[in-house]
Amino acid sequence: MINLVRSGPETMVFTFTKDFDKAEQILLSWGEYTGNDIEEAFSISGEFSRIVVARIQSETGNEEEVRVYISETCLQRLLCKMLNAKLGDGIMESRMQPGYILMRLLGDIEKGIE
């Protein structure tokens, strides 16, 4: 039998084109800044962690900075705070990712691999 199981932290990626100063205040009240290394954030996160990746594009679009935040507070609370602060105009794109999807084999593992 094969089961697919979602595991790992929920992840959200925002691309900001303006108003990141206001957004950063909200992100810092929601969670902790962990630097710009996404892999490090995944390595220190737990099963109930949420990771937000903020991609900040310069006005010319030539440069991009990445900032990573981690929290155990739900993403919905962060989204509500951002909507209440009217930050929608500064966000060019947002994507939500489910974490890891694992395949779990039960029973005869050799048969499952074949």
N, C-alpha and C positions, 0 to 999 in steps of 0.2 A: 504494500500500500504506500502511496506517495501523498504526503501532505505539504502544502505550501504555507509557510508561517511568516507573518510580518514581524520583524524584530528590529531593534536598534532605534535610534532617536528619530523623531519626526524632524524634517528639515524644510526650511523655507528660504528661498533666495529672492532678494529684492534688488532691482537695478534702479539706483537713484540718479536723476539728472539735475536735481536742485533740492533745496530745503533739507539737506542732510543734517545740518546742525540741529534743527528741531527734531528730526527723526532720531538722532543719536541720543538725545536726552531721554527720549521714550525707550529706546533700546537698552540704555543703561539702567533705567528704573525697572525694566522687565527682567534683565539678566546681567550676566557678567561678560565683559569684553575679554576675549581669549587670544587676541592677536590676529594674524592674517593667514594662519596655516589651518586649512580646513581639515586635513588629515589628523592633526594634533587634537582638534576639537572632537573628532570622532573617537580618538583613542582615550580621551578623558571622560567622555559622556557615558551615562548609564542608560539603562533600559527605559527610564521615564524622562530622559532629557529631551529638550528641544534645542535645535541649532538653527540660528538665523545667520545667513550669509548676506552681507550688504555689499553690493558692488556699486562703487561711486564713480560715475563717469564725469570727466571734466567737461566744461561747456563746449570745448572744441571737439570732444569725442575721441581724441587721440590717446588720452591716458585714462587708466582705470585703477582704482585702489580697492582692495578687498579687505573687509573687516568682518570678524566672526564673533558671534555672541552665543552664549549657552545659558540655558535656564531649565528649571523643572516646572515653571509656570506655563500654562497652556498657551498655544499660539493664538487662540481666539481672543484672549485678553489683550495681547499685543496688537492684534488687528483692530480691535475696538478703540484702543488708545490712539492708534494712528489715524483712524477715521475721524474720531472726535477732534483731533488736532488739524484736520483738513489737509493731510499730507498727500492726498491722492494725485495732485498735479505734479508732484516731484518724483513720483514713482513711474518709471517707464515700463517696467515688467515685473511680474512676481510669479514664482513657481513653487508649488508645494510638492515635496517628495516624501514617499511613505516610509523611508528608512530602508532597511535591508529586507529582501524577500529570500527566505531560506527554504530549501527543499529538504524535507525530513523523510527518510525511508524507514518503514517499519516492517518487520518480518525478515524474510530472506534478502539481505542486502545485496548479495552477489547477483541474484535474479533481477533486482531493481536496477543495478548498474548496467546489466546487459541490455 
